[in-house]
Amino acid sequence: MGTVLSLAIIATAIFAAYALKKFYDRPYIVNFSLAAMLLLIVVRTLMLQPITGLGYAAIILCTIAGVFQAFLGVKSIKSSQQIQA
């Protein structure tokens, strides 16, 4: 399971890098892919036993950053819909 999550993190990071170049006009795609990657990192870190202080710091920081990226994605969708209307 850990290997699958690690590969999913790598695949999501590659997609986020690709989306950054390809979907420049739609930043919400990048925001949501980064949020998904951070969520996967949190899940992968939770699977580590024992979790050290650095692991807890990674969990806290990635959770905060993931929520922030999701918020930016929602904000980007709303602003792009207002421009189109």
N, C-alpha and C positions, 0 to 999 in steps of 0.2 A: 504493500500500500504506500509506503514511503517513497518508493521509486516512481510509482505512478504520479504521486503528488509533485515530486521534483520535476518530472517531465512535463507535467501540466503547467508548473510555474515557468519553466523555460519556454514552452510553447506560447503562453500568454505574454511573456516579455517580448518574444519575437513578433507576435501580432501587434502589440502596442507600439513597437518601433516601426513596423510596417505602416500601421494606421497613422502614425505621426507624420510620415512622409506622404502617404496616399490620400488620406482624408483630412487634409489641412483645413478645409472649409467646414468640417464637422467635428469640432473638438470634443463633443460628448462621447464619441466612439473611443477616443483615446482615454478620456476620463473614466469611463466604465471599464475599459480593459485594464487600466492601472488599478482600479478598485478591486477588480476580480483577482489580479495578481497579488495584491496585498492581502486579500482574504485567504488565498491559498497559502501564502507565507505564514499567516497566523495559524492556520490549521496544521501545517507541517511543523511549526515550532511547538504546538501543543502536543504533538505526537512524540516529541523528544522526552526521554526519561533519563535522569532527572532533569527538570528544567532549572537552569541556573539563573542568577540575577540578570545576566545578559539576555537570556531567553525571555524573561519577564519584560525586560525593557523593549525587546523586539516586538513582543506581543502588543504592548501598550502603544508604542509608536506606530506600528503598522495598522493597528485598529483605528487610531486617530487619523492617520493619513488616508486610510481607505474610506472612512466616513467623509472626510473632506473632499476626496476625489469624486465620490458618489454625489455629494452636494453640488460640486462644480458641474458634473454631468447633467444633473437635473436643471441647474441654472442655465446651462448652455442650450439645452433643448427648449426651454421656455423662451429664451431670447431669440433663437432661430425661428421659432413659430411666430413670434411677434413681428419679425422682419418680413416673413413671407406674407402675413396677413395684411 
